[in-house]
């Protein structure tokens, strides 16, 4: 089984993170499963809707290429899941969103959910996500760490003091969520998710912390297995009607041509 994992960070700028992520995912993968982790450049460096949309375009194009290259599943390894539904309607292989899979898994562990995200800018996005997945009423609160992907570099490069500091920051951010009634804490990002991946039984108060990286990978493995068992795939009715070859080719052509095909003011 070959799984394509799309990250939204730059392969050179965030090399320690991507190295650790690839090693971790391949280390916990089922026997016979390999995970290819792909970065993105420019990365998601300006938190906001436009940056998420831009990155989603590249992520969708990479997904189309990954299916053509024989991958068995695609994982949107960016918790916000931009372009997830478009990918699911474009690919025949299973498409897993880290945010969707983690929110649904966490909802089985407790009634009320708290999310710790990278930056407060994502608070509204995560609330919209939860509503889209039918879990809006179960999210108590979203709290932002107020950090950048680069802030995790030392922790992922083997500095134990940096890792302890980041874990303490995560715990401090999560404690008010638990006090507000959260039963489960979700690291709303693979960066903080990977930070806690080696913390066995990690909790804040009574609330378990869900490892979103592991959940996304195991979800992908499950859906590949179910697809092979009985051919189950997303509904091809109105929700995820499958794009035809022309739509796929038009999209890939647009990405390849870039700004050449866009309107240019003559003013």
C-alpha positions as CSV (number, residue, x, y, z in Angstrom):
1,X,0.0,0.0,0.0
2,X,1.3,3.4,-1.0
3,X,0.0,6.5,0.7
4,X,0.6,10.1,-0.5
5,X,0.7,12.6,2.4
6,X,0.4,16.3,1.5
7,X,2.0,18.7,4.0
8,X,1.7,22.5,3.7
9,X,5.2,23.3,4.9
10,X,8.4,23.9,2.8
11,X,10.7,21.0,2.5
12,X,13.8,23.1,3.1
13,X,12.6,25.6,5.6
14,X,11.0,22.9,7.8
15,X,13.3,20.0,7.0
16,X,13.5,18.7,10.7
17,X,9.7,18.5,10.9
18,X,9.2,16.7,7.5
19,X,12.0,14.3,8.4
20,X,10.4,13.4,11.7
21,X,7.0,13.2,10.2
22,X,8.1,10.9,7.4
23,X,10.0,8.7,9.9
24,X,7.1,8.6,12.3
25,X,4.4,7.8,9.7
26,X,6.5,5.1,8.1
27,X,7.4,3.7,11.5
28,X,3.7,3.3,12.6
29,X,2.4,2.2,9.2
30,X,1.1,-1.3,8.8
31,X,3.5,-3.9,7.3
32,X,3.8,-3.4,3.6
33,X,2.6,0.2,3.7
34,X,4.9,3.1,2.7
35,X,4.1,6.8,3.1
36,X,5.4,9.5,0.9
37,X,5.4,13.0,2.5
38,X,5.3,15.9,0.1
39,X,6.0,19.5,1.1
40,X,4.8,22.7,-0.6
41,X,6.6,25.8,-1.7
42,X,5.8,28.5,-1.1
43,X,4.3,27.0,2.1
44,X,1.3,28.2,4.0
45,X,3.2,31.1,5.4
46,X,0.5,33.9,5.6
47,X,-2.3,32.5,7.7
48,X,-5.6,33.3,6.1
49,X,-8.2,32.2,3.5
50,X,-6.3,33.3,0.4
51,X,-3.1,31.4,1.4
52,X,-5.2,28.3,2.2
53,X,-6.9,28.5,-1.2
54,X,-3.6,28.9,-3.0
55,X,-2.1,25.9,-1.2
56,X,-5.2,23.8,-1.9
57,X,-4.8,24.3,-5.6
58,X,-1.3,22.8,-5.5
59,X,-2.5,20.1,-3.2
60,X,-5.3,19.1,-5.6
61,X,-2.9,19.1,-8.5
62,X,-0.5,16.9,-6.5
63,X,-3.4,14.6,-5.7
64,X,-4.3,14.1,-9.4
65,X,-0.6,13.3,-10.1
66,X,-0.4,10.9,-7.1
67,X,-3.3,8.9,-8.4
68,X,-1.8,8.7,-11.9
69,X,1.4,7.5,-10.3
70,X,-0.3,4.6,-8.6
71,X,-0.7,5.7,-5.0
72,X,-3.5,3.9,-3.1
73,X,-4.7,6.8,-1.0
74,X,-4.2,10.5,-0.5
75,X,-4.0,12.2,2.9
76,X,-4.6,16.0,3.2
77,X,-2.0,16.4,6.0
78,X,-3.1,19.9,6.8
79,X,-5.7,20.0,9.5
80,X,-7.8,22.7,7.9
81,X,-8.6,20.4,5.0
82,X,-8.7,23.0,2.2
83,X,-9.7,21.4,-1.1
84,X,-10.8,18.2,0.6
85,X,-14.1,17.9,-1.1
86,X,-12.7,18.9,-4.5
87,X,-10.1,16.1,-4.1
88,X,-12.7,13.6,-3.1
89,X,-14.7,14.4,-6.2
90,X,-11.6,14.2,-8.4
91,X,-9.9,11.0,-7.3
92,X,-11.1,7.4,-7.3
93,X,-8.6,6.4,-4.6
94,X,-9.6,7.1,-0.9
95,X,-9.0,10.8,0.2
96,X,-8.6,11.4,3.9
97,X,-8.7,14.8,5.5
98,X,-6.6,15.0,8.7
99,X,-9.1,17.5,10.3
100,X,-12.2,15.5,9.3
101,X,-10.8,12.1,10.4
102,X,-9.6,13.5,13.7
103,X,-12.7,15.4,14.6
104,X,-14.8,12.3,13.8
105,X,-12.5,10.0,15.8
106,X,-12.4,12.4,18.8
107,X,-16.2,12.5,18.8
108,X,-16.1,8.9,19.8
109,X,-14.0,9.6,22.9
110,X,-16.0,12.3,24.5
111,X,-19.0,14.5,24.0
112,X,-17.3,18.0,24.0
113,X,-14.2,18.8,22.1
114,X,-11.5,21.5,22.5
115,X,-9.1,22.4,19.7
116,X,-5.6,23.7,20.2
117,X,-4.5,25.3,16.9
118,X,-1.3,26.9,15.7
119,X,-2.5,30.4,15.5
120,X,-5.7,32.3,16.6
121,X,-6.3,33.1,12.9
122,X,-7.5,29.6,12.4
123,X,-10.2,29.7,15.1
124,X,-13.0,30.6,12.7
125,X,-11.8,28.1,10.1
126,X,-12.0,25.3,12.7
127,X,-15.4,26.2,13.9
128,X,-16.6,26.2,10.2
129,X,-14.9,22.8,9.8
130,X,-16.8,21.4,12.8
131,X,-20.1,22.6,11.4
132,X,-19.4,21.2,8.0
133,X,-18.7,17.8,9.5
134,X,-21.8,17.9,11.7
135,X,-19.9,18.5,15.0
136,X,-20.3,22.2,15.5
137,X,-22.4,22.0,18.6
138,X,-19.8,19.7,20.3
139,X,-16.9,22.1,20.0
140,X,-16.4,24.0,23.3
141,X,-13.7,26.3,22.2
142,X,-10.7,26.8,19.9
143,X,-7.4,28.2,21.3
144,X,-4.4,29.3,19.4
145,X,-0.8,28.7,20.4
146,X,0.3,31.8,18.6
147,X,3.4,30.3,17.0
148,X,4.8,29.6,13.5
149,X,5.9,26.2,12.0
150,X,9.5,27.3,12.4
151,X,9.0,27.5,16.2
152,X,8.8,23.7,16.3
153,X,12.1,23.2,14.5
154,X,14.4,22.7,17.5
155,X,12.0,20.3,19.2
156,X,11.8,18.1,16.0
157,X,15.6,18.3,15.6
158,X,16.2,16.6,18.9
159,X,16.4,19.4,21.4
160,X,14.7,18.0,24.6
161,X,14.5,21.4,26.3
162,X,12.7,22.8,23.2
163,X,10.3,19.9,23.2
164,X,9.5,20.3,26.9
165,X,8.9,24.0,26.4
166,X,6.5,23.4,23.5
167,X,4.7,20.6,25.4
168,X,4.3,23.0,28.3
169,X,2.9,25.7,26.0
170,X,0.5,23.2,24.5
171,X,-0.7,22.1,28.0
172,X,-1.1,25.7,29.2
173,X,-3.2,26.4,26.1
174,X,-5.4,23.3,26.6
175,X,-6.1,23.7,30.3
176,X,-8.7,26.5,29.9
177,X,-10.5,24.3,27.3
178,X,-10.8,21.5,29.8
179,X,-11.9,23.9,32.4
180,X,-14.6,25.1,30.0
181,X,-15.9,21.6,29.7
182,X,-13.9,19.9,26.9
183,X,-13.8,16.1,27.3
184,X,-11.2,15.6,24.5
185,X,-8.4,17.9,23.3
186,X,-7.5,17.9,19.6
187,X,-4.2,19.3,18.3
188,X,-5.6,21.1,15.3
189,X,-2.5,20.8,13.2
190,X,0.0,18.0,12.4
191,X,2.8,20.1,13.8
192,X,1.4,20.1,17.4
193,X,0.1,16.6,16.7
194,X,3.5,15.3,15.9
195,X,4.8,17.1,19.0
196,X,2.8,14.8,21.3
197,X,3.2,11.6,19.2
198,X,5.7,10.0,21.6
199,X,3.7,11.0,24.8
200,X,1.9,7.7,25.7
201,X,-1.4,8.3,27.4
202,X,-1.0,12.1,27.3
203,X,-3.9,13.9,29.0
204,X,-4.7,17.4,30.2
205,X,-6.7,16.8,33.3
206,X,-9.2,14.1,32.4
207,X,-9.1,14.9,28.7
208,X,-7.2,12.6,26.3
209,X,-5.1,14.2,23.6
210,X,-5.8,12.8,20.1
211,X,-2.8,12.2,17.9
212,X,-4.1,13.6,14.6
213,X,-1.1,12.3,12.5
214,X,-1.7,8.7,13.6
215,X,-5.5,9.0,13.2
216,X,-5.2,10.3,9.6
217,X,-2.7,7.6,8.6
218,X,-4.7,4.8,10.1
219,X,-7.9,6.2,8.6
220,X,-6.2,6.1,5.2
221,X,-5.1,2.5,5.7
222,X,-8.6,1.5,6.8
223,X,-10.3,3.0,3.7
224,X,-7.8,1.4,1.3
225,X,-8.6,-1.9,2.9
226,X,-12.3,-1.4,2.8
227,X,-12.1,-0.2,-0.8
228,X,-10.2,-3.4,-1.7
229,X,-12.6,-5.6,0.2
230,X,-15.9,-4.5,-1.4
231,X,-15.2,-1.5,-3.6
232,X,-16.7,1.1,-1.2
233,X,-16.1,4.7,-2.2
234,X,-17.7,8.1,-1.7
235,X,-21.2,8.7,-3.0
236,X,-21.0,9.8,-6.6
237,X,-24.3,11.6,-6.3
238,X,-24.5,15.3,-5.6
239,X,-22.0,15.3,-2.7
240,X,-18.9,14.0,-4.6
241,X,-19.9,13.5,-8.2
242,X,-16.8,12.3,-10.0
243,X,-15.1,14.8,-12.2
244,X,-14.7,13.7,-15.8
245,X,-11.4,13.5,-17.7
246,X,-11.9,16.9,-19.3
247,X,-12.4,18.6,-15.9
248,X,-9.3,17.0,-14.6
249,X,-7.3,18.0,-17.6
250,X,-8.6,21.6,-17.5
251,X,-7.6,21.9,-13.9
252,X,-4.1,20.6,-14.5
253,X,-3.7,22.8,-17.5
254,X,-4.7,25.8,-15.4
255,X,-2.1,25.0,-12.7
256,X,0.6,24.4,-15.3
257,X,0.0,27.6,-17.2
258,X,-0.4,29.7,-14.0
259,X,-0.9,33.4,-14.4
260,X,-0.6,33.1,-18.2
261,X,-4.3,32.2,-18.3
262,X,-5.5,34.8,-15.9
263,X,-6.9,38.3,-16.5
264,X,-4.3,41.1,-16.7
265,X,-5.4,44.7,-16.3
266,X,-4.6,46.9,-19.2
267,X,-4.8,50.0,-17.1
